[in-house]
Amino acid sequence: MKLFTTLYILLLAYIVAALLFWGFSLYRQNERIFQQELIHLRSQIDSTQHPQLFNTSKQAYLDKRMRRKQQFTGEGGTFLIVIFIGASIVYSSYRRGIRLSQQQNNFMLSVTHELKSPIAAIKLNLQTLEKHQLDKDKTQQLIGKSIAESNRLNDLCNNILMTSQLEGNQHQAIFEKINFDEFLTYILAPYQQRYPQRIQLNLHASATPISADKLMLQLAINNLVENALKYSADEVVIQSFTKSKRLYFRVSDFGNGISDMEKQKVIMKFYRVGNENVRTTKGTGLGLYLTDKIIKQHKGTLSIKDNKPKGSVFEMMLPLA
């Protein structure tokens, strides 16, 4: 990256210097042409005998010199502007390519980790059941953990698959009227079983239905809840309410929060805060990106706010049916 930037700056500086050199040469050539024209004029017209004719002819040559200067300046300035515009486009494209490559590399690292973790946990649970005669409660506990890990694996696959389908315009959304609070209660039931002390519900959406694709909306809600549980060790507050013919769904956590500079970046594909090599939290960088696309497809908005005194609030707004 540094080598490319250095070579790029040197090449750009050389092009600009060459352009300025040729511009200076053209100006000098223009002056020489003007001086030759004056010499020719003096040889043709005597300025003492025909001063008016001489001055008129001289003014014509001066006008021609000015037009040539304006032509050089205009064409050279336009060319210089085009060079800088092209250079900025090329450099920004290269930078975007580098960032995308780094994000894709982070994505592969995180996906590998995300896939291996539940597979390893399921394998360990099955090996334990195979090798040991456990009592019923212990057996059910291991089976429950395996099911939870398989659900996590399924959510990851759904995120990857849905992202691919949405970007390729291959997913045909099926909208239907649903009661949001009933739908939300169904979605959050597994989370309340897994995290009985960490989920706090405050559901006050009216019975007025919304129009939504159940699969896509469930995926968006799961991503927001999983994200809050992942980045906060404290309880997570989940709220729903209606206001001005709109439905609001909020997930509030008490983690480290997100800086103002990162708030717009976290919904970018593959983007994750921090260094992938030392990060301890799980994720692929697709969850919030996919959630934002799903909410926009439902003609809603996703906003990220600060939770006082600490943490973040993810708010989803959807129009009522």
C-alpha positions in Angstrom: 0.0 0.0 0.0 2.8 2.5 0.9 4.8 1.6 -2.2 1.8 2.0 -4.4 1.0 5.4 -2.8 4.5 6.6 -3.2 4.7 5.5 -6.9 1.3 6.9 -7.5 2.2 10.3 -6.1 5.5 10.4 -8.0 3.7 9.5 -11.3 1.1 12.2 -10.7 3.7 14.7 -9.8 5.6 13.9 -13.1 2.4 14.3 -15.2 1.6 17.6 -13.6 5.2 18.8 -13.9 5.3 17.8 -17.6 2.0 19.6 -18.2 3.3 22.7 -16.6 6.5 22.5 -18.6 4.7 22.2 -21.9 2.4 25.0 -20.8 5.4 27.2 -20.1 6.9 26.2 -23.5 3.7 27.1 -25.3 3.7 30.6 -23.6 7.3 31.2 -24.7 6.4 30.0 -28.2 3.4 32.3 -28.2 5.7 35.3 -27.3 8.2 34.4 -30.1 5.3 34.2 -32.6 4.1 37.6 -31.4 7.6 39.1 -31.8 8.0 37.7 -35.3 4.6 39.1 -36.2 5.7 42.6 -35.0 8.9 42.3 -37.0 6.9 41.4 -40.1 4.5 44.2 -39.4 7.3 46.8 -39.1 8.7 45.6 -42.4 5.3 46.0 -44.1 4.0 49.3 -42.5 6.0 52.3 -41.5 4.7 53.4 -38.1 5.7 57.0 -38.6 3.9 57.4 -41.9 0.9 55.3 -41.1 0.5 55.3 -37.3 -3.2 54.5 -37.3 -2.9 51.5 -39.6 0.2 50.3 -37.7 -1.6 50.5 -34.3 -4.7 48.8 -35.7 -2.6 45.9 -37.1 -0.6 45.7 -33.9 -3.8 45.5 -31.8 -4.9 42.6 -34.0 -1.7 40.8 -33.3 -2.1 41.5 -29.6 -5.7 40.1 -29.7 -4.4 37.0 -31.4 -1.7 36.6 -28.7 -4.3 36.9 -26.0 -6.6 34.4 -27.6 -3.7 31.9 -27.9 -2.9 32.5 -24.2 -6.6 31.9 -23.3 -6.6 28.8 -25.4 -3.5 27.4 -23.7 -4.8 28.3 -20.3 -8.3 26.9 -20.8 -7.1 23.6 -22.4 -4.3 23.2 -20.0 -6.5 23.9 -17.0 -9.2 21.6 -18.2 -6.7 18.8 -18.8 -5.2 19.4 -15.4 -8.7 19.2 -13.7 -9.4 16.0 -15.7 -6.1 14.5 -14.5 -6.8 15.3 -10.9 -10.4 13.9 -11.1 -9.2 10.7 -12.8 -6.4 10.4 -10.3 -8.7 10.8 -7.4 -11.2 8.2 -8.8 -8.4 5.7 -9.4 -6.9 6.2 -6.0 -10.3 6.0 -4.2 -11.2 2.9 -6.2 -7.9 1.3 -5.2 -8.4 2.2 -1.5 -11.9 0.8 -1.7 -10.6 -2.4 -3.2 -8.0 -2.7 -0.5 -10.6 -2.1 2.3 -13.0 -4.6 0.7 -10.2 -7.2 0.4 -9.3 -6.7 4.0 -13.0 -6.9 5.1 -13.4 -10.1 3.0 -10.3 -11.6 4.6 -11.8 -10.7 8.0 -15.1 -12.2 6.9 -13.4 -15.5 6.0 -11.6 -15.6 9.3 -14.7 -14.9 11.3 -16.9 -17.3 9.2 -14.4 -20.0 9.7 -14.4 -19.4 13.5 -18.2 -19.1 13.5 -18.6 -22.4 11.7 -16.1 -24.3 13.6 -17.3 -23.3 17.1 -20.8 -24.7 16.9 -19.7 -27.8 15.0 -17.0 -28.5 17.6 -19.5 -28.0 20.4 -22.1 -30.3 18.8 -19.4 -32.9 18.1 -18.2 -32.8 21.7 -21.7 -33.2 23.1 -22.4 -36.1 20.8 -19.1 -37.8 21.8 -19.9 -37.3 25.4 -23.3 -39.0 24.9 -21.7 -41.8 23.0 -18.9 -42.6 25.5 -20.7 -42.0 28.8 -23.9 -43.3 30.4 -25.4 -40.1 31.7 -28.5 -39.5 33.7 -31.6 -38.1 32.0 -31.1 -34.5 33.1 -27.5 -34.4 31.9 -28.5 -36.0 28.6 -31.3 -33.5 28.1 -28.9 -30.6 28.9 -26.3 -31.8 26.3 -29.1 -32.3 23.7 -30.4 -28.8 24.4 -27.0 -27.3 24.0 -26.5 -29.1 20.7 -29.8 -27.8 19.5 -28.9 -24.3 20.5 -25.6 -24.6 18.6 -27.3 -26.0 15.6 -29.7 -23.1 15.7 -26.8 -20.7 15.8 -25.2 -22.5 12.8 -28.5 -22.2 11.0 -28.8 -18.5 11.7 -25.3 -18.0 10.3 -26.1 -19.9 7.1 -29.4 -17.9 6.8 -27.5 -14.6 7.0 -25.0 -15.6 4.3 -27.7 -17.1 2.1 -30.1 -14.1 2.5 -27.3 -11.6 1.8 -26.5 -13.4 -1.4 -30.1 -13.5 -2.4 -30.8 -9.9 -1.6 -27.8 -8.7 -3.5 -28.6 -10.8 -6.5 -32.3 -9.8 -6.4 -33.2 -13.5 -6.1 -35.3 -13.4 -3.0 -39.0 -12.9 -3.6 -40.5 -11.3 -0.4 -43.9 -12.6 0.7 -45.6 -9.9 2.6 -48.5 -10.7 5.0 -50.2 -8.9 7.8 -49.0 -10.0 11.3 -49.5 -8.9 14.9 -46.0 -7.7 15.8 -46.1 -8.3 19.5 -47.4 -11.9 19.0 -44.7 -12.5 16.4 -42.0 -11.0 18.6 -43.1 -13.1 21.6 -42.7 -16.2 19.5 -39.2 -15.1 18.3 -37.9 -14.2 21.7 -39.1 -17.3 23.5 -35.9 -19.3 22.8 -33.8 -16.3 24.0 -35.8 -16.1 27.2 -35.1 -19.8 27.8 -31.3 -19.4 27.1 -30.9 -16.1 28.9 -33.7 -16.0 31.5 -31.9 -13.3 33.6 -30.8 -11.1 30.7 -33.9 -10.5 28.6 -36.2 -7.7 29.8 -39.3 -7.2 27.7 -41.4 -4.1 27.5 -43.9 -4.7 24.6 -46.6 -2.1 24.0 -47.3 -2.3 20.3 -51.0 -2.1 19.5 -52.9 -4.9 17.8 -52.7 -3.0 14.5 -50.9 -5.3 12.2 -47.9 -4.6 10.0 -47.1 -6.0 6.6 -43.9 -8.0 6.6 -42.1 -11.0 5.2 -42.0 -13.3 8.3 -38.7 -15.0 7.4 -36.9 -11.8 6.7 -38.2 -9.9 9.6 -37.4 -12.7 12.0 -33.8 -12.7 10.7 -33.6 -9.0 11.3 -34.9 -9.2 14.8 -32.6 -12.2 15.6 -29.6 -10.2 14.4 -30.4 -7.2 16.6 -31.0 -9.3 19.7 -27.9 -11.5 19.1 -25.8 -8.4 18.5 -26.9 -6.9 21.8 -26.4 -10.1 23.8 -23.0 -10.6 22.1 -21.5 -7.2 23.0 -23.1 -6.7 26.5 -22.7 -8.9 29.6 -25.6 -7.1 31.3 -29.3 -7.4 30.6 -30.8 -6.4 27.3 -34.0 -4.3 27.2 -36.4 -5.0 24.3 -39.2 -2.6 23.6 -42.0 -2.2 21.1 -44.6 0.6 20.8 -46.5 2.5 18.1 -46.4 6.2 17.5 -47.8 8.3 14.6 -48.8 5.3 12.5 -45.4 3.7 12.9 -44.2 0.7 14.8 -40.9 1.0 16.8 -38.8 -1.9 18.0 -35.8 -1.1 20.2 -33.0 -3.2 21.5 -30.9 -1.5 24.2 -27.7 -2.9 25.7 -25.2 -1.7 28.3 -22.0 -2.6 26.6 -19.1 -0.4 25.5 -21.2 1.5 22.9 -20.4 2.6 19.4 -18.5 5.8 18.6 -20.2 8.4 16.3 -17.6 7.6 13.6 -18.5 3.9 13.7 -22.3 4.2 13.7 -22.5 4.4 9.9 -19.8 1.9 9.3 -21.2 -1.0 11.3 -24.0 -1.5 8.8 -21.5 -1.9 6.0 -20.9 -5.4 4.7 -18.1 -7.3 6.4 -17.3 -4.3 8.6 -16.5 -5.1 12.3 -15.0 -2.8 14.9 -11.5 -3.7 16.0 -8.8 -6.2 14.8 -10.0 -9.6 13.7 -6.9 -11.3 15.0 -7.4 -10.2 18.6 -11.2 -9.9 18.7 -13.0 -12.2 21.1 -16.6 -11.6 20.1 -18.2 -13.7 17.5 -19.7 -12.5 14.2 -19.2 -12.2 10.5 -19.9 -8.5 9.8 -23.1 -9.5 7.9 -25.8 -9.2 10.6 -26.3 -5.4 10.8 -25.7 -5.1 7.0 -28.4 -7.6 6.3 -30.7 -6.2 8.9 -30.5 -2.7 7.4 -31.3 -4.1 3.9 -34.3 -6.1 5.2 -35.7 -3.1 7.1 -35.3 -0.8 4.0 -37.1 -3.5 1.9 -39.9 -3.2 4.5 -39.9 0.7 3.9 -38.5 1.2 7.4 -35.4 2.6 8.9 -32.7 1.4 11.3 -31.0 3.9 13.6 -28.2 3.6 16.1 -28.2 5.8 19.2 -26.2 6.0 22.5 -27.7 4.4 25.5 -27.1 6.5 28.6 -25.0 6.1 30.7 -23.4 3.4 28.4 -24.2 1.1 25.7 -26.2 1.3 22.4 -29.8 1.4 21.3 -30.7 -0.1 17.9 -34.1 1.2 16.8 -36.1 -0.3 14.0 -39.1 1.7 12.6 -41.7 0.1 10.4 -44.9 1.6 8.9 -48.1 0.1 10.1 -50.2 -1.9 7.6 
